[in-house]
């Protein structure tokens, strides 16, 4: 990621360029897997990642995957931050887990959610409040091992 360079007092400062989501927001399969993994009560990043690895029987998502999903979900009004924890809006939680009671297991319920959610257009309704930095995320992952 590059940016504009400014020199002040003999020091070089580089302004980071931020990724801006323009137009409709679309989620991919990995996003659906992550959103399905958010617990119902507001949870910290470590808890969300633990749920993700347990439900999907896989390694934790990469930093870019996690923050991309979280950013899109916050912009679409699906997830919000509350005092350092993330919570899925109640209506969205119900929508994400609609098939839980009728499916044989979590994987089938997740696949049903994915089919209705992935590649759909969502409007931006809110601004991102806070996502963890890459160093914070790495530190969180280190505590999980």
Secondary structure as GFF3:
##gff-version 3
##sequence-region A 1 145
A	DSSP	beta_strand	5	8	.	.	.	ID=ss1
A	DSSP	beta_strand	11	14	.	.	.	ID=ss2
A	DSSP	alpha_helix	29	37	.	.	.	ID=ss3
A	DSSP	alpha_helix	45	56	.	.	.	ID=ss4
A	DSSP	alpha_helix	63	75	.	.	.	ID=ss5
A	DSSP	beta_strand	79	82	.	.	.	ID=ss6
A	DSSP	beta_strand	85	88	.	.	.	ID=ss7
A	DSSP	alpha_helix	90	96	.	.	.	ID=ss8
A	DSSP	alpha_helix	106	117	.	.	.	ID=ss9
A	DSSP	alpha_helix	134	144	.	.	.	ID=ss10
###
